[in-house]
Amino acid sequence: MAYNNNRRGGYNFRSRRGSEQKDPSKRGLYVEVRNGDVMKALRIFKKKVQEEGILQEYKERQHYEKPSAKRKKAKAAGRKRWLKLQEKQKLERGY
């Protein structure tokens, strides 16, 4: 008998995950190609991927970023949005 060095005491966690992934409603993104129009399907797929933020999340996960660096980046982005809004309001007032 082989000793199971698993923290879960013999329970195979991966087998449970696999059964969840077999559910057709959790297949992920897909696009149906109609009348052989692959280019239209590709455009629709790209739009879905953009809306879900999949590529952005992938790029963020490529390298670890410290929480302090994330906060700094978010604060800089907020400041940039605020300055852009101020500039827009300034132009509308005619200054």
C-alpha positions in Angstrom: 0.0 0.0 0.0 1.4 3.4 -1.0 1.4 6.2 1.5 -0.6 9.2 0.3 1.2 12.4 1.1 -1.8 14.5 0.3 -2.9 17.1 2.8 -6.6 16.3 2.2 -6.1 12.8 3.7 -6.6 10.8 0.5 -9.2 13.0 -1.1 -8.3 13.7 -4.8 -9.2 17.4 -5.2 -8.4 17.4 -9.0 -11.1 14.9 -9.8 -13.7 17.2 -8.3 -12.5 20.1 -10.4 -12.7 18.0 -13.5 -16.3 17.1 -13.0 -17.2 20.8 -12.6 -15.5 21.7 -15.9 -17.6 19.1 -17.8 -20.7 21.3 -17.3 -21.6 22.7 -20.8 -22.7 26.1 -19.3 -19.1 26.7 -18.0 -17.3 26.0 -21.3 -15.9 29.5 -21.6 -16.2 31.9 -24.6 -17.2 30.6 -27.9 -18.6 32.0 -31.1 -20.7 30.2 -33.7 -19.5 30.6 -37.3 -22.5 31.1 -39.6 -22.4 30.7 -43.4 -18.6 30.2 -43.3 -18.1 33.9 -42.3 -15.0 33.4 -40.2 -14.0 37.0 -40.2 -17.2 38.1 -38.7 -17.0 35.4 -36.0 -13.4 36.5 -35.3 -14.5 40.1 -34.8 -17.3 39.0 -32.5 -14.9 36.8 -30.5 -12.4 39.6 -30.1 -15.1 41.9 -28.8 -16.2 39.2 -26.3 -12.6 38.7 -25.1 -12.2 42.5 -24.8 -15.4 42.8 -22.7 -14.4 40.0 -20.4 -11.0 41.5 -19.9 -9.2 38.2 -20.5 -6.1 39.7 -22.2 -5.7 42.4 -19.6 -5.9 39.8 -16.8 -3.4 37.6 -18.7 -0.9 40.5 -19.0 -1.4 41.4 -15.3 -0.6 37.8 -14.2 2.5 37.4 -16.4 4.6 39.1 -13.7 4.0 39.6 -10.0 3.3 43.1 -8.9 3.6 44.2 -5.3 0.4 45.5 -3.8 2.1 48.9 -3.1 3.0 49.1 -6.8 -0.6 48.3 -7.8 -1.9 51.0 -5.5 0.6 53.5 -6.9 -0.4 52.6 -10.5 -4.2 52.9 -9.7 -3.7 56.3 -8.0 -1.7 57.6 -11.0 -4.5 56.4 -13.3 -7.1 58.1 -11.2 -5.1 61.3 -11.2 -4.7 61.1 -15.0 -8.5 60.7 -15.4 -9.1 63.6 -13.0 -6.7 65.9 -14.9 -8.3 64.9 -18.2 -11.7 65.8 -16.8 -10.4 69.1 -15.5 -9.0 69.9 -18.9 -12.2 69.1 -20.6 -14.2 71.3 -18.2 -11.7 74.1 -18.7 -12.2 74.0 -22.5 -16.0 73.9 -22.1 -15.9 77.1 -20.0 -13.7 78.8 -22.6 -10.7 79.6 -20.4 
